[in-house]
């Protein structure tokens, strides 16, 4: 669906907030965006703050609102409170509470000492493990998990659709045939060597450093935001985002592995999940991030070389 430009949204969002929330927005500014939306921060007439997120994909606001509700019930880490969702022919919006701090993509966090980074990692992973302690008998979307097998759910809903789409792009010259061949080879190894996880667990689905809020000075964890694909899933599917961007500069993935027993091919799985996810952004209405895709693809090649799949 079309997303209005920022100038249009700055005029429209205060009207929607007044109508749906009963409060005036006295100031509003664009603060950033991700693959699937734009985010605005507003000051309310009572002095409080409000976050207004505008989506590129139909009904994604309603899905994320439900995901936030379920996740916030299953962790002690602060998560945004949803104020309202709004959908019409022009715009799809979710309004929520503001969490103080900066997301951990802020380069200033790279300058923190090892002790602060490790305390940060410990807090993030402890919160993540609270999600992962919640189990379910079936796999799939939190609203309707119907699969008895993670491997079948992933194959039907993620892997096959993305590979088919990337194959079509490669045949049209819009995606590297060499890269696609590597993904096909990795997929074959995944299909023939990866075992079914013991149980389905609740996952955030997009817990990269852009979605982890922390205090700029102390690096104390303030909250998690922006779930994108919350599922009942293999818990290792939640880990590739920890490595996205410069996530492991904060020891996130290594800290998770130190606290849990991992599967035999965990490093390969995480790299594979990440590479498929990032390449798959070419097929959606989201924004494709070429650098992130390259980093994920190179991580996958590294793991495949360890397994003797590539020279």
Order of alpha helices (4+ residues) and beta strands (2+ residues): alpha-beta-beta-beta-alpha-beta-beta-beta-alpha-beta-beta-alpha-alpha-alpha-beta-beta-beta-beta-alpha-alpha-alpha
